[in-house]
Amino acid sequence: MAALLPGDAANGKQLHNGRCLACHDSRVYTRSDRRIKTVEGLMGQVQMCNQQINANLSREQLNDIVRYLNETFYKFP
């Protein structure tokens, strides 16, 4: 499924660095007890963060962030 993810990882990196890193650093993605276990879980987490901080990111922007996070940290198949 991850190979079929929509989105632009380069744009996702820019969005991530500008928005996500304001709340946490990248260690949250690499810790041994991370909560995200599937690409669907990753999608849900990114969506929840968007809602919690009222970031008002578009569906395309969320897809970009998910793609970036998966390609860089999670590497779900």
N, C-alpha and C positions, 0 to 999 in steps of 0.2 A: 504494500500500500504506500509506503513512504516514497518509493520511486515515482509514484504517480501524484505526489503532492503538488498542488499548484503553488505559485509564488516565485518571487525573485529573491534569492538568498542575499545578494549584494544589497538590495534595498532593505531587506530584513535586518541585516547587520547594522545599517545606519539607524533604523527605527529602534532596534534593541539598545544600541549604545546611547541613544538620545532619551529613551523612555524607561526601559527596564532597569538599567543600571542606576537609576535614581533611587530605586527601592532596595536593590540587592546586587551583589556582585556575581560573577560567573561561577563561584564555588557551589552555588545552589544546584547547578546542573551536574556537577561532577562528584558530589559527596556520596559516600557509600550507601547511605540510607535515603537516597532521593525517592520522592513519592511518585514520580512519573515513570510508569512501566511500559506504556504503549504510545503509539503515535496519536491515538484517539485521546488518551489522557493528556498528552502535550497540547493538543488542540483545545481541549476543555480548559486547561490551566491558563493558557494565553488569553482565551476569551474571558475567563473569570477575572484575571488581572485587569483587563481592559475595562470591565464593568466596575470593579472595585475602585479604581482610581479615576473613573470618568474620563478616560483618555480619548474616547470618541474616535477610535481607529476604525477605518473601514474594513470590510471583509477582506479586501485585497491586501491591505496592510497587515492584518492578522495572519493571512496566509504567508506573506513574506517573512514575518517573524518566525512562524512555525517552521518554515522551510530552512531558514538560517539556523535555528536552534537544533533541528534534527541533523542537518548536514555537519554542524560544527561540534555538537556535544553528544547527542543521543544516538544517532546512527541506527535508528530503527529500520528494519528491512522493508 
